[in-house]
């Protein structure tokens, strides 16, 4: 009987992990295609009266609007997820992202409706941001809270894997349509990835409807111990966790936008790369991330110390991220490809383990809201501003050196905050045996 129950629990956990991965992939695809389009086409379609670097900067600002809205999504859906369940939120957020992304694909440009085009673009981008703001925390928890004992970081990585796969699908789609003549690409080609989202969402909804509620959440609902106002409890009772969590997420979010948004724009507008060439470079790096990233969760699961694992994963980025910019600046295709690919390894290893480590530091009854606020506020303040700050520093100094310095600062900030975060109590009794458990009297997840 016990063996049958164990097999059923394993199947349920695997189904939750796969559901988190597929749903997360679709959501990130929707989000990343906007970033790619903002680097390649939005300045001409929605801001044609702004020339050159200024138009690019404004296009990146609309890209950031999605990050500005993400904390609101974290609060709204964190509240629903911590009170009513993780599964319900994941269905709603997937629908929101799919509808918003499809509407962008149908939106007339500045030439058709004038100033209403950028206004509507910003409003729809906000809806996208709210949807993704609620999605990430739910995906992480539906997977990690179903995980067998000692494997919460490993199962949390299922949701994390959706980011590079979604990014790869985004890059592949734009690489394909970039073969079109410029007139066709600007006129209608860029819309194809946005419209394709509608079909992907239907697939994601079918899978998510079959995933069971997480055991930790089901236990809270059964005992009627859900938080009345999760966001207030997080801010009032866990301010240090919130601050450290924001910092600990930094390079896990921003590294992608350094290479796939800022560097894409820089390489195609100021260096001697065409769209297809640099999109291929990004595609190779994304494939490398898909292959390498799961090993970050394996490293964190097998090493006795999470602090040591984080240090091993992140320190090389202090050297490799600057190297990436230097090699891109050579304008040599092979060197640029090597630089972007090798710089992807440290932060993707870390990103795999980030979700489970962060989730383990919050009690189950405010965990959805807690990790969502950390991740989404980091996205607003540090991750989503990366292309804007990078472009501003480049415009101001005329040199990539200032951008490199900013990238190194973000790596060191991430490392320091995560090491401090891991010294806080662990609220997951299924977590790594080498981690300290919650002190007596603290809530521990089921």
Backbone torsions as a table, in degrees:
resi	resn	phi	psi	omega
1	UNK	NA	-43.8	179.2
2	UNK	-62.3	-38.4	179.7
3	UNK	-65.6	-38.3	178.4
4	UNK	-64.3	-44.6	178.8
5	UNK	-62.7	-39.8	179.6
6	UNK	-63.8	-41.5	178.8
7	UNK	-65.3	-41.0	-180.0
8	UNK	-65.3	-41.2	177.7
9	UNK	-63.2	-38.8	178.6
10	UNK	-65.0	-42.6	178.3
11	UNK	-63.4	-42.3	179.3
12	UNK	-62.8	-43.0	178.8
13	UNK	-63.5	-43.0	179.5
14	UNK	-65.6	-39.3	178.2
15	UNK	-63.9	-40.2	177.9
16	UNK	-64.4	-41.7	179.3
17	UNK	-63.8	-45.2	-179.8
18	UNK	-66.2	-40.3	177.9
19	UNK	-62.8	-40.6	177.2
20	UNK	-63.8	-42.0	-178.3
21	UNK	-64.7	-49.5	-175.5
22	UNK	-68.1	-45.1	178.3
23	UNK	-62.5	-42.7	179.2
24	UNK	-64.3	-38.4	178.3
25	UNK	-59.4	-45.3	-178.9
26	UNK	-64.8	-44.0	-179.5
27	UNK	-63.1	-43.3	-179.1
28	UNK	-70.5	-35.0	174.1
29	UNK	-55.7	-48.1	179.3
30	UNK	-58.8	-41.8	-176.4
31	UNK	-73.0	-40.4	-175.9
32	UNK	-73.1	-32.6	179.8
33	UNK	-63.6	-29.1	175.9
34	UNK	-66.0	-43.8	179.9
35	UNK	-61.1	-42.9	179.0
36	UNK	-65.6	-43.6	179.8
37	UNK	-65.0	-35.8	179.2
38	UNK	-66.6	-29.2	178.4
39	UNK	-79.0	-28.4	-170.6
40	UNK	-108.1	-31.3	-165.1
41	UNK	-139.2	-27.9	-171.2
42	UNK	-64.4	-30.8	179.0
43	UNK	-62.0	-35.5	-178.7
44	UNK	-84.0	-33.1	-177.3
45	UNK	-82.3	-41.3	-173.6
46	UNK	-109.7	-17.9	-179.4
47	UNK	-133.2	53.3	-173.3
48	UNK	-68.6	-20.5	-178.1
49	UNK	-82.7	-6.2	177.3
50	UNK	-103.7	124.7	-172.1
51	UNK	-93.5	149.8	167.0
52	UNK	54.8	-131.2	-173.9
53	UNK	-63.5	-30.6	-179.9
54	UNK	-67.1	-43.2	177.3
55	UNK	-62.1	-40.1	177.2
56	UNK	-63.6	-42.0	-179.9
57	UNK	-62.1	-41.9	178.9
58	UNK	-67.8	-39.5	177.2
59	UNK	-61.3	-40.4	176.3
60	UNK	-66.2	-30.7	177.6
61	UNK	-65.2	-39.4	176.2
62	UNK	-67.9	-32.2	173.6
63	UNK	-59.6	-41.1	-178.8
64	UNK	-69.3	-27.0	-179.9
65	UNK	-55.0	-36.9	177.4
66	UNK	-61.0	-37.3	177.3
67	UNK	-72.6	-33.4	178.7
68	UNK	-62.4	-34.5	-178.4
69	UNK	-84.2	-16.4	-173.8
70	UNK	-62.9	-39.5	175.8
71	UNK	-60.1	-35.5	176.8
72	UNK	-61.9	-42.3	176.1
73	UNK	-62.8	-39.3	177.9
74	UNK	-62.0	-39.9	179.9
75	UNK	-69.4	-48.7	-176.8
76	UNK	-63.1	-53.3	-174.8
77	UNK	-82.2	-22.6	170.5
78	UNK	-64.0	-40.3	177.2
79	UNK	-61.9	-47.7	179.3
80	UNK	-64.4	-44.3	-177.0
81	UNK	-67.0	-34.4	179.4
82	UNK	-82.1	-16.5	179.9
83	UNK	-106.7	-39.1	-173.8
84	UNK	-111.6	-17.8	178.2
85	UNK	131.7	151.5	-178.5
86	UNK	-70.5	-39.6	-171.9
87	UNK	-63.3	-43.6	-177.3
88	UNK	-57.7	-42.7	-177.5
89	UNK	-65.1	-35.9	-175.9
90	UNK	-67.4	-30.6	176.0
91	UNK	-71.0	-44.8	-177.9
92	UNK	-64.9	-45.8	-176.1
93	UNK	-65.9	-36.3	178.6
94	UNK	-64.6	-41.4	177.1
95	UNK	-63.2	-43.1	-180.0
96	UNK	-59.5	-48.2	-178.6
97	UNK	-62.8	-43.4	-177.9
98	UNK	-63.4	-45.1	179.8
99	UNK	-64.6	-45.7	-178.6
100	UNK	-62.3	-43.7	-178.4
101	UNK	-65.1	-41.0	178.2
102	UNK	-63.5	-39.0	179.0
103	UNK	-63.9	-36.6	176.3
104	UNK	-61.8	-39.9	178.7
105	UNK	-64.3	-23.1	-179.8
106	UNK	-98.2	-5.9	-171.5
107	UNK	-72.6	125.5	175.3
108	UNK	-63.6	154.0	179.6
109	UNK	-86.9	-176.6	-178.7
110	UNK	-60.7	-34.9	-178.5
111	UNK	-65.5	-25.5	-178.3
112	UNK	-91.0	-45.5	-172.9
113	UNK	-126.8	12.0	174.8
114	UNK	65.7	-138.4	-171.8
115	UNK	-66.3	-19.5	178.1
116	UNK	-64.6	-25.1	-179.6
117	UNK	-62.6	-54.8	177.7
118	UNK	-66.6	-32.1	178.5
119	UNK	-62.9	-48.4	179.4
120	UNK	-66.7	-35.0	177.1
121	UNK	-59.3	-45.0	-179.7
122	UNK	-64.8	-42.1	-179.3
123	UNK	-64.2	-43.7	179.7
124	UNK	-67.8	-37.0	177.3
125	UNK	-61.6	-34.3	177.1
126	UNK	-64.6	-40.1	177.3
127	UNK	-62.8	-42.0	175.3
128	UNK	-56.2	-46.9	-178.3
129	UNK	-62.5	-41.2	178.3
130	UNK	-62.8	-42.6	179.9
131	UNK	-62.5	-47.8	-179.6
132	UNK	-69.8	-30.3	177.7
133	UNK	-60.9	-32.1	177.1
134	UNK	-90.2	-20.8	-175.1
135	UNK	-71.0	-47.8	-168.8
136	UNK	-59.2	-49.7	-178.4
137	UNK	-61.1	-39.8	179.2
138	UNK	-66.5	-41.6	178.8
139	UNK	-62.4	-44.7	179.4
140	UNK	-60.5	-46.6	-174.0
141	UNK	-75.2	-36.0	179.7
142	UNK	-63.2	-28.7	178.2
143	UNK	-86.2	-51.2	-173.5
144	UNK	-70.5	-31.6	-179.9
145	UNK	-79.4	-13.2	171.9
146	UNK	-89.8	-9.4	-170.2
147	UNK	-66.4	148.1	170.8
148	UNK	-63.1	163.1	-177.8
149	UNK	-57.1	133.2	177.3
150	UNK	82.8	1.8	-175.2
151	UNK	-124.5	22.7	-177.7
152	UNK	-65.5	-37.2	177.3
153	UNK	-66.8	-40.3	-179.4
154	UNK	-63.1	-43.5	-179.3
155	UNK	-76.1	-32.4	174.4
156	UNK	-60.5	-27.9	179.5
157	UNK	-67.9	-18.8	174.6
158	UNK	-58.2	-47.3	179.1
159	UNK	-65.5	-38.8	-179.6
160	UNK	-64.3	-31.3	-178.1
161	UNK	-67.5	-20.3	177.9
162	UNK	-63.6	-28.2	-178.4
163	UNK	-65.8	-54.6	179.8
164	UNK	-67.1	-32.1	178.8
165	UNK	-69.3	-42.6	176.5
166	UNK	-62.6	-39.4	178.3
167	UNK	-65.1	-40.2	178.8
168	UNK	-64.6	-44.8	177.8
169	UNK	-60.8	-39.2	177.2
170	UNK	-61.9	-46.8	-178.8
171	UNK	-64.9	-42.6	179.1
172	UNK	-60.4	-43.6	-177.9
173	UNK	-63.6	-42.5	179.8
174	UNK	-75.3	-29.8	175.7
175	UNK	-63.4	-40.0	179.9
176	UNK	-65.6	-47.5	-176.2
177	UNK	-78.4	-15.0	176.9
178	UNK	-69.3	-12.4	176.7
179	UNK	-74.7	-13.8	178.3
180	UNK	-68.2	155.8	171.3
181	UNK	-59.0	152.6	-175.5
182	UNK	-54.1	-40.6	-177.8
183	UNK	-63.2	-43.4	179.0
184	UNK	-70.1	-39.9	179.4
185	UNK	-60.5	-46.8	-179.5
186	UNK	-73.7	-30.4	-175.7
187	UNK	-76.8	-49.7	-175.8
188	UNK	-144.1	-21.3	-174.2
189	UNK	-60.6	-40.8	-177.4
190	UNK	-63.7	-18.9	-177.1
191	UNK	-76.9	-21.3	-173.2
192	UNK	-57.6	-48.6	179.5
193	UNK	-60.1	-35.3	179.9
194	UNK	-67.6	-40.7	-179.7
195	UNK	-72.5	-29.4	179.1
196	UNK	-66.5	-19.1	-178.6
197	UNK	-59.6	-31.8	-177.5
198	UNK	-58.4	-42.8	-180.0
199	UNK	-69.5	-38.3	-179.9
200	UNK	-64.5	-37.4	-179.1
201	UNK	-63.2	-38.6	178.7
202	UNK	-60.9	-40.9	176.9
203	UNK	-62.6	-47.0	-179.3
204	UNK	-61.4	-40.3	179.4
205	UNK	-64.2	-41.3	179.1
206	UNK	-59.3	-42.4	-178.5
207	UNK	-71.8	-43.4	-176.4
208	UNK	-67.4	-30.8	179.9
209	UNK	-66.3	-18.6	-178.0
210	UNK	-94.0	-2.0	-179.4
211	UNK	-88.1	135.1	-179.7
212	UNK	-79.2	157.3	173.1
213	UNK	-61.3	149.4	-178.0
214	UNK	-69.6	146.1	-179.7
215	UNK	-58.6	-39.6	-179.3
216	UNK	-62.0	-43.4	-179.7
217	UNK	-70.5	-40.7	178.4
218	UNK	-59.9	-38.7	179.2
219	UNK	-66.8	-40.5	178.9
220	UNK	-64.1	-40.9	179.2
221	UNK	-66.4	-42.3	-179.4
222	UNK	-63.7	-40.1	-179.4
223	UNK	-83.6	-6.9	-178.2
224	UNK	57.5	44.8	180.0
225	UNK	-114.4	22.8	177.6
226	UNK	-69.1	151.4	-179.8
227	UNK	-71.1	140.8	179.3
228	UNK	-72.6	-42.7	179.6
229	UNK	-137.8	83.7	-172.6
230	UNK	-54.9	-41.1	-175.8
231	UNK	-65.0	-37.3	179.3
232	UNK	-68.8	-39.5	179.3
233	UNK	-65.7	-38.2	178.0
234	UNK	-64.2	-47.7	-178.1
235	UNK	-66.6	-40.0	-176.7
236	UNK	-77.5	-42.6	-171.7
237	UNK	-99.5	-19.1	-174.8
238	UNK	-133.8	47.2	-177.5
239	UNK	-65.6	-35.8	179.8
240	UNK	-66.8	-41.3	176.7
241	UNK	-60.0	-41.8	-178.6
242	UNK	-63.1	-48.0	-178.5
243	UNK	-64.0	-45.9	-180.0
244	UNK	-67.0	-37.1	179.1
245	UNK	-64.1	-39.4	177.3
246	UNK	-59.9	-48.3	179.8
247	UNK	-65.0	-37.5	-176.8
248	UNK	-68.4	-21.6	-179.6
249	UNK	-84.2	-11.5	-163.1
250	UNK	-52.3	-66.7	-172.4
251	UNK	-71.3	-23.3	175.3
252	UNK	-61.6	-29.5	178.4
253	UNK	-94.2	-46.3	-168.0
254	UNK	-76.5	-27.1	-175.6
255	UNK	-58.4	-39.9	178.9
256	UNK	-61.3	-39.3	-177.6
257	UNK	-79.4	-22.1	170.4
258	UNK	-61.8	-42.3	-173.1
259	UNK	-93.9	-40.9	-171.0
260	UNK	-94.4	-10.0	178.3
261	UNK	-119.6	-62.1	-179.8
262	UNK	-64.2	-53.0	-176.4
263	UNK	-63.9	-34.4	177.1
264	UNK	-61.1	-46.3	179.0
265	UNK	-66.2	-45.7	-179.7
266	UNK	-60.2	-45.5	-175.9
267	UNK	-69.5	-33.3	-176.1
268	UNK	-92.0	-17.0	-178.3
269	UNK	-105.7	-30.0	-175.8
270	UNK	-119.4	-15.5	177.1
271	UNK	-113.5	179.3	-172.0
272	UNK	-95.0	50.1	176.3
273	UNK	-114.9	139.4	172.0
274	UNK	-92.8	171.9	-175.8
275	UNK	-55.8	-51.0	-174.3
276	UNK	-62.7	-41.6	-177.5
277	UNK	-62.4	-47.5	-176.2
278	UNK	-77.0	-30.1	173.5
279	UNK	-63.6	-35.2	176.2
280	UNK	-66.0	-39.6	176.4
281	UNK	-59.8	-45.6	179.0
282	UNK	-65.1	-38.6	179.3
283	UNK	-60.9	-44.5	178.4
284	UNK	-61.2	-42.1	178.1
285	UNK	-64.5	-39.1	178.8
286	UNK	-65.3	-40.1	177.4
287	UNK	-64.8	-40.4	175.8
288	UNK	-59.9	-39.2	179.3
289	UNK	-66.0	-41.8	178.8
290	UNK	-58.6	-41.8	-177.8
291	UNK	-72.7	-43.9	-171.6
292	UNK	-83.4	-35.6	-168.9
293	UNK	-54.1	-44.5	-178.8
294	UNK	-56.9	-25.4	-179.7
295	UNK	-66.4	-22.0	175.3
296	UNK	-63.1	-41.8	177.3
297	UNK	-68.2	-36.1	177.4
298	UNK	-64.9	-44.2	178.8
299	UNK	-59.7	-46.6	-179.0
300	UNK	-65.8	-32.5	-178.7
301	UNK	-76.1	-34.3	-174.5
302	UNK	-91.1	-27.8	179.2
303	UNK	-76.6	143.3	-178.1
304	UNK	-68.8	-28.6	-176.8
305	UNK	-116.9	120.1	175.3
306	UNK	-65.8	-34.9	179.6
307	UNK	-62.1	-42.3	178.5
308	UNK	-66.7	-40.0	179.8
309	UNK	-61.8	-44.5	179.8
310	UNK	-62.3	-42.5	179.5
311	UNK	-62.9	-44.1	179.3
312	UNK	-62.0	-37.8	-176.8
313	UNK	-76.3	-37.7	-170.2
314	UNK	-92.6	-33.6	-174.4
315	UNK	-55.4	-40.5	179.0
316	UNK	-59.1	-23.7	-178.6
317	UNK	-66.2	-24.7	178.3
318	UNK	-59.9	-30.6	178.7
319	UNK	-95.3	-42.0	-170.0
320	UNK	-75.2	-31.9	178.9
321	UNK	-68.5	-45.2	172.1
322	UNK	-60.1	-38.8	178.8
323	UNK	-59.6	-37.0	179.1
324	UNK	-58.1	-48.9	-179.1
325	UNK	-64.9	-38.9	179.1
326	UNK	-62.4	-44.8	-178.5
327	UNK	-70.1	-34.7	174.7
328	UNK	-63.4	-39.9	-177.2
329	UNK	-66.2	-16.8	175.3
330	UNK	-69.0	-19.1	-178.3
331	UNK	63.4	20.7	175.6
332	UNK	-95.7	122.6	-173.1
333	UNK	-56.5	-50.4	-177.5
334	UNK	-65.0	-42.8	179.4
335	UNK	-65.6	-40.8	178.7
336	UNK	-62.9	-42.4	179.0
337	UNK	-62.4	-43.8	178.2
338	UNK	-62.3	-43.8	-178.3
339	UNK	-62.3	-45.4	-179.2
340	UNK	-67.8	-40.0	-178.6
341	UNK	-66.7	-45.7	-175.9
342	UNK	-71.2	-31.8	177.8
343	UNK	-71.9	-17.2	179.6
344	UNK	-73.5	-28.7	-170.9
345	UNK	-60.7	-53.2	-175.6
346	UNK	-61.1	-49.1	-175.0
347	UNK	-70.8	-27.3	179.0
348	UNK	-75.7	-33.8	173.2
349	UNK	-60.5	-45.2	-179.8
350	UNK	-65.5	-41.6	-177.6
351	UNK	-60.6	-35.6	179.4
352	UNK	-61.3	-39.5	-176.6
353	UNK	-87.6	-18.1	-173.9
354	UNK	-55.5	-47.6	-172.4
355	UNK	-60.7	-50.8	-178.4
356	UNK	-65.3	-39.0	178.6
357	UNK	-64.3	-44.6	180.0
358	UNK	-64.7	-44.5	-179.1
359	UNK	-61.8	-34.1	-176.7
360	UNK	-68.1	-15.2	-176.4
361	UNK	-91.6	-7.8	178.7
362	UNK	-111.2	138.7	173.7
363	UNK	-60.2	150.9	-172.4
364	UNK	-59.6	-33.2	-173.3
365	UNK	-75.3	-12.7	174.3
366	UNK	-128.9	16.7	-172.2
367	UNK	-67.7	-42.7	-179.3
368	UNK	-59.3	-51.0	-179.4
369	UNK	-64.5	-42.0	-176.8
370	UNK	-61.6	-52.2	-177.2
371	UNK	-72.2	-31.2	178.0
372	UNK	-65.1	-43.7	179.1
373	UNK	-63.3	-43.3	178.4
374	UNK	-57.6	-52.6	-174.6
375	UNK	-67.2	-44.8	-173.8
376	UNK	-77.8	-36.1	175.0
377	UNK	-66.2	-36.6	174.5
378	UNK	-62.2	-41.9	177.8
379	UNK	-60.3	-40.9	-179.9
380	UNK	-68.3	-47.4	-172.0
381	UNK	-83.2	-35.0	-170.5
382	UNK	-125.0	-47.3	-176.6
383	UNK	-69.4	-55.5	-175.7
384	UNK	-69.8	-21.6	178.5
385	UNK	-83.5	-5.8	-176.2
386	UNK	-54.8	-50.9	179.1
387	UNK	-63.8	-36.4	-179.4
388	UNK	-66.6	-50.8	-179.7
389	UNK	-63.3	-42.7	178.8
390	UNK	-59.3	-47.6	179.8
391	UNK	-65.5	-38.7	178.3
392	UNK	-62.7	-46.7	179.3
393	UNK	-63.4	-38.1	179.0
394	UNK	-67.5	-44.1	178.2
395	UNK	-63.2	-39.8	-175.3
396	UNK	-71.5	-44.5	-173.1
397	UNK	-98.0	-22.3	-175.7
398	UNK	71.9	10.7	-176.7
399	UNK	-136.5	148.2	178.6
400	UNK	-78.1	-10.0	-176.8
401	UNK	-59.4	-41.3	-179.8
402	UNK	-64.3	-36.5	177.9
403	UNK	-66.7	-40.9	178.1
404	UNK	-60.7	-45.0	179.4
405	UNK	-60.6	-40.1	179.0
406	UNK	-65.7	-38.3	178.7
407	UNK	-64.3	-43.5	179.3
408	UNK	-64.0	-40.5	176.7
409	UNK	-57.3	-42.4	-179.2
410	UNK	-65.7	-37.7	177.4
411	UNK	-62.5	-47.6	-177.7
412	UNK	-67.1	-37.3	176.2
413	UNK	-61.1	-44.9	179.8
414	UNK	-60.6	-48.8	-177.9
415	UNK	-61.3	-47.6	-178.9
416	UNK	-62.2	-44.0	-178.0
417	UNK	-68.3	-39.4	-180.0
418	UNK	-68.2	-38.9	178.3
419	UNK	-62.8	-38.6	176.6
420	UNK	-70.4	-38.7	179.8
421	UNK	-62.3	-39.1	-177.7
422	UNK	-71.4	-8.5	174.1
423	UNK	-85.7	-8.2	178.4
424	UNK	-81.8	161.5	-177.9
425	UNK	-59.0	146.2	178.1
426	UNK	-96.3	123.5	-176.8
427	UNK	-102.6	16.8	-179.0
428	UNK	-118.5	108.8	-176.8
429	UNK	-76.9	0.2	175.1
430	UNK	-104.9	9.5	-173.4
431	UNK	-81.9	-173.1	-174.9
432	UNK	-60.1	136.9	-176.4
433	UNK	-63.8	-22.0	-178.4
434	UNK	-84.9	2.6	-177.5
435	UNK	-103.1	142.4	178.9
436	UNK	-65.9	138.1	-179.7
437	UNK	-85.3	174.0	-178.7
438	UNK	-65.8	144.9	177.6
439	UNK	-66.2	162.3	-178.8
440	UNK	-56.9	133.8	178.9
441	UNK	95.8	-14.6	179.2
442	UNK	-83.3	150.9	175.6
443	UNK	-71.1	139.1	178.2
444	UNK	-126.0	135.7	-177.2
445	UNK	-66.9	151.1	179.6
446	UNK	-74.5	NA	NA
